[in-house]
Amino acid sequence: MEQVAVKQARAEEKGEVFDESLETSDIDPRLTSIVEGMFDRCLAEKEYKQAMGMAIESMRLDVIERVVSESANEKEMLQYCYECCMQLLVNRSFKQRILKLLVALYKKVAIPDYMNMCRCLVFLDEASSISDLFISLLKEEVEDKTLLVFQIAFELVENATQKFRSQVNSCLPAATEDEGEFNSNLKKTHKILSGIPTVELQLEFLLRNNHTDLGVLNKIKGLFEPRISVLHTATIVSNSIMHCGTTKDTFLRENLEWLSKAVAWSKFTTTAGLGVIHKGHLSEAFNVLEPYLPKPGVEASPYTEGGSLCALGLIHANHGDAKTVDYLLEQLRNLDLTFLQQDHNPAPGSLEPEKKKEIVQHGAVLGLGLAAMGTGNETVFDELKHLCFTPKAAVAGEACGLAMGLIMLGTPTKAAEELLNFAHQTQHEKVIRSIGLGLGFTMFGLEEKADTMIESLVGDKDPVLRYGGQYTIGLAYCGTANNNAVRQLLHVAVSDVSDDVRRAAVTSLGFVMFRQPEQVPRLVALLSESYNPHVRYGAALALGIACAGTGMKEALALLDPLSKDSVPFVRQGAFIALAMVLVQVSEHAVPKVKAIRQQMMDVIGDKHQASMAKFGAVLALGIIDAGGRNQTISLSSPSGHTNLAGVVGLVIFLQYWYWYPFLNFISLSLSPTAVIGVNKNLEMPNYKVKSNARPSLYSVPAQVKAPKEVVLKALPTAQLSITKKQMLRESKKKKENQNDTEMEVEEKKEEVKEEEKEEKKETTSVEPEATFELLNNPARVTRSQLSVISYDVDPRYTPIITDVSGIVLLKDNKPGESEDILEPGKASTGMEVEEDEVEPPAPFEFLG
């Protein structure tokens, strides 16, 4: 049946009609009768889950419908079928057929599961069906159903692309000035789908729960000389990752002189890092970056200007509005005019106008790709394609290849063949690599439909395009654990003549297998012992990607020897992978965490370690404390949908191997781990949830203590031997006179000491740790902690759905009473110097 499904997928890709009856007509009827008998027996014995599993395996939609109708609990069977479909099914076309059937079955149930129905519709790309459902539920004007619409809309922001959300939004009727309840709720639905409430609530959570330890950064900074550019850049990026989304740039403000050591592309990376720190700060993005953005008539560093445009894209990643996209497009178009007006005979040591233009273009193009991610904007795509085809524009062309893929994320483009032809003609390796990756982005999640493109890239003579082909496999089959994809990647990992291609193949295993992390250590165990260091590096990153945030012991056991490898870049990859695996894992859950953190710090301070290994350790210390210790690397949402931005961000981050400015893209894969309760007005009330586990299991690490200042004591003055003898005689006489009194004092002191010891024993006795913890809204709740969270503490509010995380809609059980609404915190809006207010003088009397 799997062969039938593959043939069907390929026929659909070519636009041909596939007749399944011709393919299945040669099946022996005796085999069919055996399977039918098994179905009848399972249903007779009420083994409905077994019957459902066999029906899915044998691709029998009629039996699936029969199992659901005959089961005593239709809701449970529908949920089981949905989970099997999303987690176990490999074939995309058959998965779509099951999901269509599930949507029809959900509608027939007495109390439909609207949440799962919409999850199916997102996968089927049916935006109009979701908008029709929203309208019908809102028109009923029942509070529970209105809150359910809001909850689904929040989940769409998390799971769907910008293009899909805009389609749902456009299918909804426009809100009018009518003050009725339907119109008011419709306005809120439009607002939620814009994504603004989501990023504002997440920003508020990160502000309130920021646990960033500046002591770690200060300690790292003191372990090397700032003249070592590689480690200087790594520390700045590490700071950006630690403060991702918190808007706090304290470390940068306190080290402005040290920061000024960044030059050339390091300055670009530093400025772009502001976009990571202010990620999601949409309302103040232009104000934050105003000092660095290009201005007409003002000649500034092209690295700062390009970095600021990239930062603007990082702030608006997957949430770009028309204003931001238009601004970036305008900046890109105006660059020719701006740099034509500059002197073409620059001073010795300064850059030529053409070079300056290309640097700013690089930042503007990356910003455009991020802001317009997944929108399918043809205008922007054509503009970037024209720039990419410009000769002698390697740096800008590299950004164009990636940006075009980001814009057309998951959407095959007609220009694919044209881009491939250009990749074969150009001599710029940067451009060829970015086009290969960009084409991989257009194949995101398409599974069998991407096979033609995969065959074209993987079979190419150019190793740079084959490199892109490995990531195309990882992106097309992301999270599916597809056997054919895994087999193909393993074959390339041990057979290709290019080390880069082999490294990419092993790394891509992590993307394909991230939904089954427990399988990955066994899969890459032999590869981690390969003679080829590039394969070992890839094995380390595959473990980090697939096992991110799990703290899995098997993964740590494989990464431990790799962190002590003889090759520096293998150690670098191992440290980054260790940080990924241990992000948001406490010392009480995995005792090795403390030793691994110390190992990374020791490597940075070891003069015998290569800069490449130190680079990985510095980045790792930033990743393990990402987002104020409130974010994790997330390739899928709690509901099971693939996190598109997260996967794409991690793929581009891994290209730091060739280009350090790509380091900042890891911010796309970082997601806040929170439970944020909001009421029907989208405000956060004073609300508590209960964590039914020991607090230490999910606690943040202790802050690094600042080293104590050593106070040097003055040396004793020199004395003559005669003076010493005289002093000894006098002291003996005094002692004889004081003997009686001292004995009494000593006896009293001993009694006091014994009493103090008894008191200390009483106070130092360890009290048993609490078995639960109450968390205030918005609460820091890690992914592993979700299973022990309960919402029955506060009788005032009830979640409209309990099996969700992130933003949770709360029903007010006492609507007549006033609510205690939390006041929003104040986000930082730039690198302004925060001076402490001078205290008023003490009271005094003026005498004249």
BELLIN-V701735 format. One record per backbone hydrogen bond with DSSP energy under -0.5 kcal/mol. NH is the residue of the N-H (numbers start at 1). CO is the residue of the C=O. E is the energy in kcal/mol with one decimal. If there is no record, write none. Layout:
nh/co/e
NH/CO/E
NH/CO/E
This chain:
nh/co/e
5/1/-2.1
6/2/-2.2
7/3/-2.3
8/4/-2.2
9/5/-2.4
10/6/-2.2
11/7/-2.0
12/8/-2.4
13/9/-2.0
14/10/-1.7
15/11/-0.5
15/12/-0.8
16/11/-2.8
19/17/-0.5
20/18/-0.8
22/19/-0.6
23/19/-0.8
24/20/-1.9
25/21/-0.9
27/24/-1.5
31/28/-0.9
32/28/-1.6
33/29/-2.3
34/30/-1.6
35/31/-2.1
36/32/-2.5
37/33/-2.3
38/34/-1.9
39/35/-2.1
40/36/-2.4
41/37/-2.3
42/38/-2.3
43/39/-2.3
44/40/-2.2
45/41/-2.2
46/43/-0.9
47/42/-3.0
48/46/-1.3
51/47/-1.9
52/48/-2.5
53/49/-2.4
54/50/-2.2
55/51/-2.2
56/52/-2.3
57/53/-2.3
58/54/-2.5
59/56/-0.9
60/55/-2.9
61/59/-0.8
64/60/-1.7
65/61/-2.2
66/62/-1.8
67/63/-2.9
68/64/-2.1
69/65/-2.1
70/66/-2.0
71/67/-1.5
74/72/-0.6
77/73/-1.9
78/74/-2.5
79/75/-2.1
80/76/-2.2
81/77/-2.5
82/78/-2.4
83/79/-2.4
84/80/-2.4
85/81/-2.3
86/82/-2.4
87/83/-2.3
88/84/-2.3
89/84/-1.2
95/91/-1.7
96/92/-2.2
97/93/-1.5
98/94/-2.3
99/95/-2.4
100/96/-2.2
101/97/-1.8
102/98/-2.6
103/99/-2.3
104/100/-1.8
105/101/-2.3
106/102/-3.0
107/103/-1.5
108/104/-0.8
108/105/-0.6
109/105/-1.0
109/106/-0.6
112/110/-0.6
114/112/-1.3
117/113/-2.1
118/114/-2.2
119/115/-1.8
120/116/-2.2
121/117/-1.9
122/118/-2.1
123/119/-1.6
124/120/-2.0
125/122/-0.9
126/121/-2.5
127/125/-0.8
130/126/-1.2
131/127/-2.2
132/128/-2.3
133/129/-1.9
134/130/-2.4
135/131/-2.3
136/132/-2.2
137/133/-2.2
138/134/-2.6
139/135/-2.2
140/136/-0.7
141/138/-1.1
142/137/-0.5
146/142/-2.4
147/143/-2.8
148/144/-1.7
149/145/-1.9
150/146/-2.0
151/147/-2.4
152/148/-2.5
153/149/-2.4
154/150/-2.3
155/151/-1.8
156/152/-2.2
157/153/-1.7
158/154/-1.2
159/155/-2.4
160/156/-2.7
162/373/-0.5
163/374/-1.1
165/161/-2.3
166/162/-2.4
167/163/-1.8
168/164/-2.3
169/165/-2.5
170/166/-2.5
171/167/-1.7
172/168/-1.1
184/180/-2.0
185/181/-2.6
186/182/-2.2
187/183/-2.1
188/184/-1.7
189/185/-2.1
190/186/-2.4
191/187/-2.3
192/188/-2.6
193/189/-2.4
194/190/-1.1
195/192/-1.8
196/191/-0.6
197/191/-0.6
199/195/-1.9
200/196/-2.2
201/197/-2.4
202/198/-2.3
203/199/-2.2
204/200/-2.1
205/201/-2.1
206/202/-2.4
207/203/-2.0
208/204/-2.2
209/205/-1.9
210/207/-0.7
211/628/-1.7
214/212/-0.8
216/213/-1.1
217/213/-0.9
218/214/-2.7
219/215/-2.0
220/216/-2.4
221/217/-2.7
222/218/-1.4
223/220/-1.7
224/221/-0.7
228/225/-2.0
229/227/-1.4
232/228/-2.2
233/229/-2.7
234/230/-2.1
235/231/-2.2
236/232/-1.8
237/233/-2.4
238/234/-2.6
239/235/-2.3
240/236/-1.9
241/237/-2.4
242/238/-2.5
243/239/-1.9
244/241/-1.4
245/276/-1.7
246/243/-2.3
247/243/-0.6
247/277/-2.3
249/247/-0.7
253/249/-2.1
254/250/-2.3
255/251/-0.6
255/252/-0.7
256/253/-0.7
259/255/-2.6
260/256/-1.7
261/258/-1.3
262/259/-1.9
266/263/-1.9
267/264/-0.9
268/264/-1.2
269/265/-2.5
270/266/-2.3
271/267/-2.4
272/268/-2.6
273/269/-1.5
274/270/-0.5
274/271/-1.4
275/272/-1.4
276/272/-0.7
277/273/-2.1
278/274/-2.3
279/276/-1.3
280/315/-1.3
281/278/-2.5
282/280/-2.1
284/281/-0.7
285/282/-0.9
288/284/-2.7
289/285/-2.0
290/286/-0.8
292/289/-1.9
293/289/-1.8
298/295/-1.8
299/297/-0.6
300/298/-0.7
305/301/-2.2
306/302/-2.8
307/303/-2.2
308/304/-2.1
309/305/-1.7
310/306/-2.0
311/307/-2.4
312/308/-1.9
313/309/-1.4
314/310/-2.1
315/311/-2.2
316/312/-1.6
317/314/-0.8
318/370/-1.8
319/316/-2.8
320/371/-0.8
325/321/-2.1
326/322/-2.6
327/323/-2.2
328/324/-2.4
329/325/-2.4
330/326/-2.4
331/327/-2.4
332/328/-2.0
333/329/-2.1
334/330/-2.2
335/331/-0.6
335/332/-0.6
338/334/-2.3
339/335/-2.5
340/336/-1.5
341/337/-1.0
350/347/-2.2
356/352/-2.4
357/353/-2.7
358/354/-1.9
359/355/-1.7
360/356/-2.0
361/357/-2.6
362/358/-2.1
363/359/-1.5
364/360/-2.5
365/361/-2.9
366/362/-1.9
367/363/-2.3
368/364/-2.3
369/365/-2.5
370/366/-2.0
371/367/-2.7
372/368/-2.5
373/370/-1.2
374/406/-2.6
375/372/-2.0
376/407/-2.3
378/376/-0.7
381/377/-2.1
382/378/-2.7
383/379/-1.9
384/380/-2.3
385/381/-2.4
386/382/-2.1
387/383/-1.7
388/384/-2.6
389/385/-1.8
390/387/-1.3
393/390/-0.7
397/393/-2.7
398/394/-2.0
399/395/-1.3
400/396/-2.0
401/397/-2.2
402/398/-1.3
403/399/-2.7
404/400/-2.7
405/401/-1.3
406/402/-2.2
407/403/-2.3
408/404/-2.0
409/406/-1.2
410/441/-2.4
411/408/-2.7
416/413/-1.4
417/414/-0.5
419/415/-2.6
420/416/-2.3
421/417/-2.3
422/418/-2.0
423/419/-2.2
424/420/-1.6
425/421/-1.1
426/422/-2.7
429/427/-0.7
432/428/-2.1
433/429/-2.6
434/430/-2.1
435/431/-2.3
436/432/-2.2
437/433/-2.2
438/434/-2.8
439/435/-2.6
440/436/-1.3
441/437/-2.0
442/438/-1.5
443/439/-0.8
443/440/-0.7
444/441/-1.6
445/475/-2.1
446/443/-2.1
447/476/-1.6
449/446/-1.9
450/447/-2.0
451/448/-1.6
454/450/-2.5
455/451/-2.7
456/452/-1.8
457/453/-2.3
458/454/-3.1
459/455/-1.6
460/457/-1.2
463/461/-0.5
465/462/-0.5
466/462/-1.9
467/463/-1.9
468/464/-1.5
469/465/-1.9
470/466/-1.5
471/467/-1.3
472/468/-1.9
473/469/-1.9
474/470/-1.9
475/471/-2.5
476/472/-2.9
477/473/-2.3
478/475/-1.0
479/511/-2.0
480/477/-2.1
481/477/-0.6
481/512/-2.1
486/482/-2.4
487/483/-2.7
488/484/-2.3
489/485/-2.3
490/486/-2.4
491/487/-2.0
492/488/-2.0
493/489/-2.2
494/490/-0.9
494/491/-0.7
495/491/-0.7
495/492/-0.7
496/492/-2.0
502/498/-1.9
503/499/-2.6
504/500/-2.3
505/501/-2.3
506/502/-2.1
507/503/-2.2
508/504/-2.3
509/505/-0.8
509/506/-0.8
510/506/-0.5
510/507/-1.5
511/507/-0.6
512/508/-2.0
513/509/-2.1
514/511/-0.7
516/513/-1.9
517/514/-0.5
519/516/-1.8
520/516/-0.6
520/517/-0.9
521/517/-0.7
523/519/-1.6
524/520/-2.4
525/521/-0.7
528/524/-2.2
529/526/-1.3
530/527/-1.7
533/531/-0.6
535/532/-0.5
536/532/-1.7
537/533/-2.5
538/534/-2.2
539/535/-2.4
540/536/-2.1
541/537/-2.1
542/538/-2.5
543/539/-1.9
544/540/-2.0
545/541/-2.8
546/542/-2.4
547/543/-2.4
548/545/-0.8
549/580/-2.4
550/547/-2.1
551/547/-0.6
551/581/-1.8
556/552/-2.0
557/553/-2.3
558/554/-1.3
559/555/-2.1
560/556/-2.0
561/557/-0.7
562/558/-0.8
563/559/-1.9
564/561/-1.1
565/562/-1.4
568/566/-0.5
570/567/-0.7
571/567/-1.7
572/568/-2.2
573/569/-2.1
574/570/-2.3
575/571/-2.4
576/572/-2.0
577/573/-2.4
578/574/-2.6
579/575/-2.1
580/576/-1.9
581/577/-2.5
582/578/-2.1
583/579/-0.7
583/580/-0.7
584/624/-0.9
585/582/-2.1
586/584/-0.5
586/697/-0.6
588/696/-0.5
590/586/-2.2
593/590/-2.0
594/591/-0.7
595/591/-0.6
596/592/-2.4
597/593/-2.4
598/594/-2.1
599/595/-2.2
600/596/-2.2
601/597/-1.9
602/598/-2.5
603/599/-2.1
604/600/-1.7
605/601/-1.6
606/602/-0.8
606/603/-0.6
607/605/-0.6
609/606/-1.1
614/610/-2.0
615/611/-2.6
616/612/-1.5
617/613/-1.9
618/614/-2.6
619/615/-2.2
620/616/-2.3
621/617/-1.9
622/618/-1.0
622/619/-0.5
623/619/-2.4
624/620/-2.6
626/623/-1.6
627/241/-2.7
628/242/-3.4
628/625/-0.6
629/625/-1.0
629/626/-0.5
630/626/-0.9
630/627/-0.8
631/626/-1.5
632/671/-2.2
634/632/-0.7
634/669/-2.5
635/633/-0.5
637/641/-3.0
640/637/-2.1
643/635/-2.4
644/642/-1.2
647/643/-2.3
648/644/-2.5
649/645/-2.6
650/646/-1.8
651/647/-2.1
652/648/-2.3
653/649/-2.3
654/650/-1.8
655/652/-1.3
656/653/-1.8
657/654/-1.1
658/655/-2.0
659/655/-1.7
662/659/-1.7
663/660/-2.5
664/661/-0.9
665/662/-1.5
666/663/-1.5
667/664/-1.6
668/665/-1.5
669/666/-1.2
670/667/-1.0
671/632/-2.5
671/669/-0.5
673/630/-2.4
674/672/-0.8
675/779/-2.1
676/806/-3.6
677/675/-0.6
678/808/-2.4
679/683/-2.4
682/679/-2.1
685/683/-0.8
686/820/-2.5
687/685/-0.8
689/775/-2.2
690/790/-2.5
691/773/-3.4
692/690/-0.7
692/788/-3.2
693/691/-1.7
697/694/-1.5
698/695/-1.2
699/696/-0.8
711/709/-0.6
712/710/-0.6
724/720/-1.8
725/721/-2.0
726/722/-2.0
727/723/-2.2
728/724/-2.1
729/725/-2.0
730/726/-1.9
731/727/-2.1
732/728/-2.0
733/729/-1.7
734/730/-1.9
735/731/-2.2
736/732/-2.0
737/733/-1.5
738/734/-1.5
739/735/-1.0
742/738/-2.6
743/739/-1.9
744/740/-1.2
745/741/-1.9
746/742/-2.7
747/743/-1.9
748/744/-1.8
749/745/-2.4
750/746/-2.4
751/747/-1.7
752/748/-2.1
753/749/-2.5
754/750/-2.1
755/751/-1.8
756/752/-2.3
757/753/-2.4
758/754/-1.9
759/755/-2.0
760/756/-2.5
761/757/-2.2
762/758/-1.6
763/759/-2.3
764/760/-3.0
765/761/-0.5
765/762/-0.5
773/691/-1.8
775/689/-3.1
775/773/-0.5
777/687/-2.2
779/675/-2.3
781/673/-1.4
781/779/-0.8
785/782/-0.5
786/782/-0.9
786/783/-0.7
788/785/-1.9
789/786/-1.4
790/690/-2.5
794/688/-0.5
795/793/-0.7
797/794/-0.7
798/811/-1.8
800/809/-2.6
806/674/-1.8
807/805/-0.6
808/676/-2.7
808/806/-0.6
810/678/-3.0
811/798/-3.2
812/810/-0.5
813/796/-3.4
813/811/-0.6
817/814/-1.5
821/819/-1.0
822/684/-3.0
827/825/-0.6
835/833/-1.0
846/844/-0.5
847/845/-0.5
